[in-house]
Amino acid sequence: TRPMPSPPPRDDVRLIWQGMDTRTPSRPGRLTGLRRHTRSTVEPVDTPTEQDNLVVRGDNLPALRALHPLVGACVRLVYIDPPYNTGSSDYLYPDRRSRADWLSFVRERVDAALPLLRGDAAFVIQCSFHQSAYLEVMLDQHEGLHKVAVIHALVRHPDRALTADKQFNDVVEQILVYSPDPRFRMPGRVRERDPADYRWRVEATGPGTPLTLAGRACTVHAPGEWRKVDAGPGHGDFRTHSIRGSLREKNSSGRFWVTHLEPLGLPPMTLISVPGIGDDGLGHRYFHTPKEGNRNASYFQGVPQSSTHTRLPRPNFLDVHAAYNRVAAEGGVSFRNGKKPESLLQLLIEWFTEEGDTVLDYHLGSGTTSAVAHKLGRRHIGIEQREWAETVALRRLRNVIAGERSGISDAVGWAGGGSVVYGELAD
């Protein structure tokens, strides 16, 4: 018998695994009709300056190529929410392409945007389940990008059903984070240290027994030779940490416990003083074995001397459905089912940029990215092909410059100001 011939690969899968090298020769266009809009004036502009905010109407592929000689590699953050390719025709524009065509469409524009990025930039794409898995595979294989994170965002309340004919209620979207820098890491949360956490004191009531572990002159206090005293929040010397989960492997104290102390099999609530561990200035660290019937040991940590803040990783889940419910009135413009909340963009922009950095959105839509970047003191560049570039995005930015009060305005104390240059891509 002969084996059955393999079916030919589907176009979309073949394109993914061949790296989707769909690039065409660069043919940069030029920007025309440039006008700078301020609170009180509109004036013609020959060439934008390095500080100018830009809104460009035109096909974003040649527009991205046209921008490179004007702005260079200045972008710190790209945020886009390209058409999700849901297969629907009931939207602001037809959202129905073959998967291969959609992936080619996205890939070409990613390639065109990369020369505009700084080396430490973040490239953030928001999408839905319809194409997110395929998009992630394609970007994972891109030679110019490295995956940083995949964040899941709750954008609709689970009990809010949009249409009854759906197989399930689609309430989560994906935010894919990449960077040209393989060393790029998600910025952690910074929490100011709370003195009230330090409430415990350790009092030794006996001399203890010397014990050498890993070349360290340790002291072991039997359960009756020490006591733990609760001095009240903020009045003690220590806080306690339970040695469990990742703390056993990713923390120096946890690793010392696992390697040197746990194998000793000491009685419950034995105290061990280990010199040369910790940055709390005490010169030693106290460990104690688990209570009777408990699995996890603990250690006492004094106030660290190296910093006044604690850094924590961010979760890969965001609950932003309440902000989506309020989005319709933001910016003073209408954009049915196409707006992103200003608070979501504020979160991303503040994570990945600093004041004065440049933010790029080449699927600008209603202009949320530019509006938020403007209020946060970032330079912004937006590209939109449809008439919305002028009738929605530019109008919204003129409202921002005039001091409109919606979205994040009150939270950041926005009072108006600045300018934006609007132009179109020449044929």
Stockholm file with secondary structure:
# STOCKHOLM 1.0

chainA/1-427         TRPMPSPPPRDDVRLIWQGMDTRTPSRPGRLTGLRRHTRSTVEPVDTPTEQDNLVVRGDNLPALRALHPLVGACVRLVYIDPPYNTGSSDYLYPDRRSRADWLSFVRERVDAALPLLRGDAAFVIQCSFHQSAYLEVMLDQHEGLHKVAVIHALVRHPDRALTADKQFNDVVEQILVYSPDPRFRMPGRVRERDPADYRWRVEATGPGTPLTLAGRACTVHAPGEWRKVDAGPGHGDFRTHSIRGSLREKNSSGRFWVTHLEPLGLPPMTLISVPGIGDDGLGHRYFHTPKEGNRNASYFQGVPQSSTHTRLPRPNFLDVHAAYNRVAAEGGVSFRNGKKPESLLQLLIEWFTEEGDTVLDYHLGSGTTSAVAHKLGRRHIGIEQREWAETVALRRLRNVIAGERSGISDAVGWAGGGSVVYGELAD
#=GR chainA/1-427 SS CCCCCCCCCCHHHHHHHTTCCCCCCCCCCCEEEEEEECSSCEEECSSCCTTCCEEEESCHHHHHHHHHHHHCSCEEEEEECCCCCCSBSSSSSCBCCCHHHHHHHHHHHHHHHGGGEEEEEEEEEEECTTTHHHHHHHHHTCTTCEEEEEEEEECSCTTCCSCTTSSSCCCEEEEEEEESCTTCCCCCEEEECCGGGCCEEEEECSCCEEEEETTEEEEEECGGGEEEEECCTTSSSBEEEECCTTHHHHSHHHHHIIIIIGGGCCCTTCEEEEETCCSSSSSEEEEECCCTTCCCCEEEECCCSSCSEEEECCCSEEECHHHHHTGGGGGGCCCTTTCCCHHHHHHHHHHHCCTTCEEEESSCTTCHHHHHHHHTTCEEEEEECSTHIIIIIIHHHHHHHHTCCSTTHHHHTCCCCCCEEEEEECC
#=GC SS_cons         CCCCCCCCCCHHHHHHHTTCCCCCCCCCCCEEEEEEECSSCEEECSSCCTTCCEEEESCHHHHHHHHHHHHCSCEEEEEECCCCCCSBSSSSSCBCCCHHHHHHHHHHHHHHHGGGEEEEEEEEEEECTTTHHHHHHHHHTCTTCEEEEEEEEECSCTTCCSCTTSSSCCCEEEEEEEESCTTCCCCCEEEECCGGGCCEEEEECSCCEEEEETTEEEEEECGGGEEEEECCTTSSSBEEEECCTTHHHHSHHHHHIIIIIGGGCCCTTCEEEEETCCSSSSSEEEEECCCTTCCCCEEEECCCSSCSEEEECCCSEEECHHHHHTGGGGGGCCCTTTCCCHHHHHHHHHHHCCTTCEEEESSCTTCHHHHHHHHTTCEEEEEECSTHIIIIIIHHHHHHHHTCCSTTHHHHTCCCCCCEEEEEECC
//
